[in-house]
């Protein structure tokens, strides 16, 4: 049941009234399109083992309840998988997915699902809504669903199938994203600041400072350490000088790619797949319409009378496009003469679609009643489907059919491997059953290692009590969407004390740096006391070094070390020109820098353009804080149970 554009309806309400609603309408396309594109980009290129298992089972075990509404294990598994893939997409192809901590991913995904559930409940309680027509408009205008700039039903079905959605499921997901987006826009978009706040922020942001610095070098050469001092440090910090806790594992590796050579595709299967592929192709129809809504203020009879009046004017020769611009209550298409663009079957409301497909080119329908009101529909054009030849699709269909078989074999083999590993006391029998080779890793610690030991899930399993202490085989672990392994501990190399001889050089270096830095700090403190008391003239060189003076430094001064800059703008304003304030900053090499704040310069009043920029920035920040506070309030009041 679909219509293509956003229009004002009784469902579209906000807690803040019409102005906020209009703002949400004006901005909805941007954030919704970004949401859809983000989901598509994150998911299209990947298929994970969790999704395979999820598809082959129907586990409804709840992992949490939010005000009585369930979050199921399949939902959590899907969210974890989506989060992992989004991170991989954002961080690039060189990112090692094995570095991701599975527990952290699971916790973060569960929190995200709980937040989502709370926001949807909040949207429902506050009477937010989004019309079916708005949903249709988003789908029609999403670039990922278009071919040559036009909505393509085949492309739409292909994309959502790759995402794992039916049409109904996708529309439900998109509706939820729209509602959450409305809540966010309604709250975050209502942040505001006063003129006084803008001016206060501008005064601080544009303030500059005059200061001077001088370095107090740390002198490691002056530090003398005895062997007894090094030994004492070694004894006092014995736990810091241990060999790492390490393990050697045996493991079996099952790869999806190994099954491709084991499957074949028959000609009749290819022909059936070709027929199915081309059967989804349908002609595209370009429609235009004039909509008169039926709502709380306009009855069905009134809307029908109005559409019949417009129909009469059409019969007298007036242009459809002009009447659409004047009367249509679908703002998304009215300005373009009611033009909805090309679309295929299944996109529009059934009654709308039936009327559209009964028209000839340039013909206008009789009044049509849908769930949204009364329409006049004009057929602007028809595009016949382009049916590709069997030869052009054969390779693609062969890959797809092989992939389906491989997926199923991989699922079956994965389950067989996990079951066999669970029942066996070692890996020899599972290896024999599945014709796999037992591999052995190099020793690695809790920080991981190379090869399979670079995967955090492998490290966690290897050091789990079940594997390390009880000697059990692990459960199946996904290295990537194409590979799973099971493992067992072959050898546990427990921590032992490192000899003093192997760490004495590192201890000496650390102690030397610490003592040299402490001596430099004490010297700097003495110098500052002398400068404050007037015993040392302010401009006198320090230890033979002249002060480095900087005038009118800003908060983002490029020529100043960020650590020094941060300390500078935390310093109190000098009481007078001859009474500067002082602080010290410890540098990375252990040296000290004395910072002398000479003066604080107030900036000129901001221009109107600057004030507008500051206002937008502060309002955005306040809006984000308000939205975060709203989410926290929902969470505080909610009955949340985690299982």
N, C-alpha and C positions, 0 to 999 in steps of 0.2 A: 504494500500500500504506500505508494509514494507520489509526491509532487515535488516539483523541482526547486522551489525558492522559499526564502524566509519571508514571512509576512506576519503582521500583528495578529495574534490570536489570544484566546482566553487562557491558553496554557502558558503563554510567555509572560510571567510575572516576576517581579523582584521585590525584595523587602524595602528597597529605597525609592520606589516610584518610577515614573516614566522616563525621567532624564537618564537615570542609570541604565534602564533597559535599552534606551536608544543607543547609549554608548556601547553596551554589550553587543547590540546588533551590528553597529558600525564596525566593530573590531572582531566579530566572531570568525569571519572567514580566515583571517590571518592565523589565529592561534589554533583553530581546528585543522587547517591545512597542514600546519607545522606538526601537529600531533600525529596525523595520519602518515605524513611523509616520514616522520621519525620512526614510527612503528614499522613501516614497510622497509625502510632502509636497514633497520636493526635486524629484521627477521628474514627477509627474502632469501638471503644467500646461505642460510644455515639450517640444518635439521639435526637436532640433538637426540641422543639415545633416550633421555627422559621422555621426550615427546613420543618416541616409538613405543616405549613401555606403556605410556599413558594411553595411547591409542588402542593398545591391545588388552587393556584392563579397564575396569570400571570401579576403581577404588574410591569410595565416598567418605573415607575416614576424615573427620574434621580435625584441623590443626588449631583452630581458634573460633571463638564466637564473639561477635561484636553486637551488643544489645540484642542478643538472641539470634542474629543472622550468622550463618555458618561461613567459614572459610575452609575449603576442603584441601586435602593433600594434593590432588591434581592441580588445583589453582596455584598452590605454593610452588609445586615443581615447575609449572609453566612460568611463573614469575621469576624464579631463580634462573631458569634457562634464558629468559628474555634479558634479565639484568646482566648475565655473563656475556651475552652476545652484544648488547649495547656497549658494554665496556670495551670489548674487542673491536667493535666498529669505531668507537671514539678514539681509542689509543693506537690504532693502526695495525697493519699486518705483522709488524715485528714484535708486537706485544706478546709476551709469554703467558697464555691463559692459565698455565699451571701455577702461576704465582698467586692466583686468586684463592683466598681462604674460603672454603665451602661453608663453614659455619657462619662466617661474617656475611657471606652472600645470602644464606638462608635467613639470618636474623634481619638483614636489611630488606629482603624481599617480603618477609612477613610483616615488618613494620609498614612497608609501603602498601600492602594489601589492607592492613587495618586502617591506615590513614585514608585510603581510597573509600573503604566501606563507610567510615565516619563522615567523609565529605559528601558521599551520595545520600546518606541519611540526613545530613544537614541541609542539602539541597531540597530534599523532599519535604522536610519540616518547614522550610522557608518558602515553599510553593514556587521554587524555580521550575522552569519548563522550557522545552525546546520543541518546536513543531516538527511534524513529519516532513513538511515542505522544506524546512531549513536543513533537515538531514539530507534530503534529496539534492538540494543545491550544493551542499558540500561534496557529496559523492560525484555529482556531475562535473564539478569544477576542480576536483583533485587531479593534478597532472599525471600521477601514477596510473590513473584509470583512463587516460586519454591516448589516442593514436592520432598523430598529425593535428594535435590541438583540439580534438573532438572526443567526447565521451564514447568509449567503446565497451559494449556489454561483455564481449568475449575477454577483453583485457581485464575488466573488473572481476569477472569470475575467476580468471587465471590467478590474479594477484591474491584474492582473498582465499582461494584454495591453498595457495602456497603458505599463507599465514595460518592455515588450519581452521578457517571459518566457513560456515555456510552463510548465505545471504542474511538470514535472520540473525544468526549469531554476530555477524559483523555489524549489522545495524544496531544491535543491542549494545555492543562494545562502544561504538561510536557515539551513541546517545549518552552513555555514561561519561565519556570524555567531554562531551559538550556541556553536560550539567556541571561537572567539576570545573570546567573552564569558566562557566558563568559565575559560579560561586567565587572563584579566584578573581575574575574581572570585577565583580560587584563589590568585593571587599577591598582588594588591593587597589582598585581604581578609584576608591573614594578617599584615599589619603590626601590630606591637605596640610599646609603650613601657613603660619601667620607672617606678615611683613616683618615683624620683629625677629622672628626666628631666621628668616632669610638673611636679614642684615647682620645678625649675630654670627651666623655661619660664614657669611662673606668676610666679615672682619677677621675671623680666625683663619679662614682659608687663604686670604690674601696677605696676611701679616708676614713680614720679613724680619730677620734677626741679624744683627752685627755681632760677629764673634771672632775669636782667635784661638789657635790651637798650638800645642807644642808636644812633641813626643818624648816620653821618658823610656829609653831603651832598656829592655831586660838584658841582663848580662849573664848568660849561662856559664861563661868562663870563670866567673867569680864564685860559683857554687862548688863546694868541695864535699864530696860524699865518701864516707868510709864503707868498707865492705860490711861492717856490722849494721850500719843504717840500712843498707840494701837488704840484708838478711832479715832485719826486723820488719821492714815493709813487706817482704815476701811472706813472712810468718803471719803478719796481721791480716793480709789479704789472700790467704791460701786458697780460698774458694774461687778466686779470680784466675788462678793459674792451674787449671785442670784440663786434661784432654777432653774433647767433646764426647758426649754420649753418642755412640754410633751403632749402626746396625747394617748387616749384610742381608739382602733378601733374595729369595728365589721367586720368580714370577712367570706366569703364562700370559701371552699377549694374543688377543683375538682381534683381527683387523677386518673391517667390512670389505675392503678391496680384494681380499683373498677369495671372495665368493663370486666375483664377476665372471671368472673363467669357468665356473661350475654351472652356470645357468644358460639356457637357450630360449629363443623366442620363435614360435611357430608362425607361419605365414597367415593362418586364419586369425591368430591373435592380433597380428599387425593390422589386418584388414578391419577387424572389429574396432581396434583402437582408432584407426583412421576415420571410420564412420562416426564414432562417438565424437572425435575431435571436430569434424566438419559439421556435425549435427548441431553443435553449439553456436554455429555461425548464423546470424540472422540479419535481415536488412535493418538499416538504421533509418529512423524517421525524424525529420526536423519539424518540430511542432512550435506553434505560437498559441498563446491563450489569453483570454481576458477573464479575470476572476472577480466575482463579487462574493465576499465572505458571508457565511452564516455564523453569527456569534451571539453574545449576550445582548447586543444592542440592535441587531438586525435579524428579523425572523426569516424563516425559509421562504415564506410568501413574498416578503419585501425584496429579498435577494433575487428571487425568480422573476419578479416584475421588472426589476432593474435590468437584468440580463436580457429579458425579452424586449425592453425598450432599446437597448444597444443593438440587438438583433434587427430591430426594425430600421434603425438608422443605417445599418450595413446594407439592408435591402434597398435603401434609397440611394446607395452609391458611395457612402462615406468609406474612407479607408480603414481597414482593420488596425493597422499600425497606429494611426492617429487616435482611434477610439481606445486602444490598449493603453497608450500613454496617458489619456485623460481619465479613464475610469478604472483600469485594473488595480486591484488591491494587493497585487503581488509585486512589491517594490523591486525585487531582484530581476524581474523581466519587464516591468512596465516601461521603463525608460528606453528599452530596446524594441519597443513595439510588441511586447509579449513574447519575443523570440526565446525559446528554451534550448536551442541547439539540437544536435543529433543525439538520439538515444535508441537503444534496442528494447526488445521485450523484457518485462519484469522490472522496469525502472519506475513506471508511473503507477498511480492508483488504478486498480483493475477497471473501474468504470471509465476513467479517463483514457486508459490504453485501448479499451474496446472501441470507443468512439473514434480515437485517432486512427486505428488500423482499418476503420470502415471508410475513411475519406480518400478521395483522389487528390492529386496535387492541386493546390490553391483553393480547394473546397473548404468551406466553413461548416462546422457541425451545428446541429440543433443544440439548445441548452442542455448541458450535462451536469448532473448532480453528483458530487463526491463528498467525502467526509469533511471537506474544507469549505464547500459552498457550491455556487453555480458557475459554470464555465461556458465560454464559446471557444472552440478549438479550431485552429486552421493548420492544414498540412502544407508546409513550405517546401518540402523536398523529400526525396527518397533515395537512399544509396543501397544498391544491391550488394550482398556479401561477396567478397572475393575468396573463392574456394581454392586453396592450394592443392597441387597435385599430390598423389600418393608418393611419388618418387622424391618430391621435395621434403616430405615429412618422415620418410622411412627411417633415416638415421636417428632423428629425434625420438620417434616413437619406440624404436628399438632400445635406445638408452633408457627411456622412461619405463618400459615394460621390464627390462633387466633390473633396473633400480628397484622396482616394486618387489621382484622376486628376491633380490639381494637383501632388501630391508627385512623381509620376512625371515629369510634364512639367518640373518644376523641376529634378529630378535630371538629366534629359536635357539641358536647356538649360544647366545649370551645367557639365556635362561639355563640351558643345559650346563654351561660352564659354572655358573653360580651354584646350581644345585649340586653338581659333582664336587665342587670345591668345599661346599658346606658339609657334605657327607664323608669326604676323604680325610685321612690323617696326614696326608702329604699332597704334593702336586703330581706325583707320578701317574696315578690312575686317571685324573682329569686330562692330563697331557695325552695319555694313550687313547682315551675315549674320543677326543676331538682332534687327534693327530697334530698336536702342538708341541713346541720345544720348550723345555724348562730353561729360562735364562737366569743368570746370576748377576747381581749388581756389584759395583764397587762399594766399599764402606761409605756411609753418609750419616750426617748428624741431623739434629732437629731443624737446622736451617736449610736442609736439602742438599742436593748435589747435582750431578750431571745425569743426562738421559732421563729415565723414568723418575729418578729421584729429584728432578727439578719440579715435579708436579706436587703441589701442596697436599692434595688428597692422598697421594701415595705416601708422603712423609707422615701424614696424620695416621693413616692405617698402619704403617710399619711400626710406629711408636705407640699404638693403642694397646691397652692392657690385654685385649683378647689375642692379638697377634704376638706381642712382645713377651708377655708374661705367661699366657696360657697356651701358647704354641699353636693357635688355630689358624686356619687359612682365612684370608680377608674375604669380604663380600666383593662383588664386581665394582670396579672403579673406572669411571670414564676419563680417559686421558684427553680425548677430543671426540667430536661426533662420529669419528670413524674407528675408534680404537677403545677397547676395554681390557683391563687386566685383572687377575687375582694374584695375590702374593702371600708369602709366609716368611717369617724370620728364619734365616739360616744361621746367623751368628750375632750375638749381642756383645758389643765392645763397650764395657762400662767405663765411666770416667776414672782417670787416675791422675795423681799429682805430677805436674810437670817438674822436672829437676830445675833447681835454682840456676844452674849454668845456662839453660836454654832461654831463660827469661830475664836474667840479670841486666842485660843491655837495655831492654825495653823499660825495666823498672828505673834504671839510672836516668834514662831520657825523660821519663815522666816526672820523676822527683826533681830533676834539674830544672825543668820548665816551670813547675809549680813554685819552687823556691825562688827562682829568678824573677818570676812575675810578682810574687809576694814582696820581694825586696823593692821592685820598681814601684809597687803600690804604696809601700811605706814612704819611699822617697817623694812620690807625688803628693801624698797627704801632707808631708812636712813643707813642701814648696807652697802648696795652697794656703796653709796656715800662715806662712810668712807673707804671702801676697795679700791676704785679707788684713793682716795686721799692719801693713804698710812697711814692713821691714825690708821687703824686696820690691823695688819699683815695678809697676805694671808692665812697662815696655822693656824691661831689662831682659837680655837673652837668658835662657834657662839651660844650664849645662852646655853653654857655648852655642845653643840653637836660638835663632830669632823666632819670635811668634809669627805664625802664618795667619794673616788677617783676611777675613772674608766679610764683605759688606752686603747687606740686603739679601741674605740667603732665603730662598723659599723652601717650602716643605718638600719639594721635589728637586732640589738643587743637584744637578748631575755630577758636579765636581767634588761632592762631599760623600764620604763613606756613609751608607744608609744607617749603620749603627750609631755613628756620631750624630747624624741628622736627627734621628729619633730621640737621642738623649738631649740634644740642643733644644728641641721644642717642648721638652718636659721641664726645662729649667725655669725657676721663678724669675720674674722681671726684676732687673737691678733697681735698687733703691734710688741710685743717682749715677751719673756718668763716671764718677770716681769710685763707685762702689759696685763693681761688677760681681756677678755670681759665678761660681766655679763648680765643676763636676769632673769626674774621670770616667774614661771608657777603656775597658780592657780589650786589646786587639787579639786577633787569632794567634799571633806568634808569642803571646804572653806580655808584650810591651804595653805600656799605658799611654793614653793621650789625655792631657789636661785640656779641658774645654773652658774657655772664659767667655761668658756672655756679656757683651758690652752694652747692648741696647736692643729694644724692641720697637719696630717701626710699624705704626698703624697704616693701613692702606687707604687709598682714596675710596670714596663711596662707589659701590659697584654700578656699572651701567645697567640700563634696562634689560639689555640682552643677557648680561651676566646674571642679573637677578632672576630672569626667566629660567636660565639654565640651572641655577642653584635651587629654584623652586621645584623644577621637575625632578631633580635628583633627590631632594629631601622628601618630596611627596611620594616618590617611588619607594624610597627606603622605608618611610613610615607605613605605606601600603603593604609592603612585604612583611613588616613587623606586625601589622594588624592581622594579616592573613595567618601568620605563624601563631599569633595569640588565639585566633579563632580556632585553628586546628588543635591547639593545646587545650582550649576550653572544651571542645568536643571530646577530646581524649579523657580529660579529667572527670567529666560528667558521665562518661560511658561505662557500661558494664562489659569489660573485656576479659575473656577467659582464654588462656593459651593451654594447649594440651601437649 
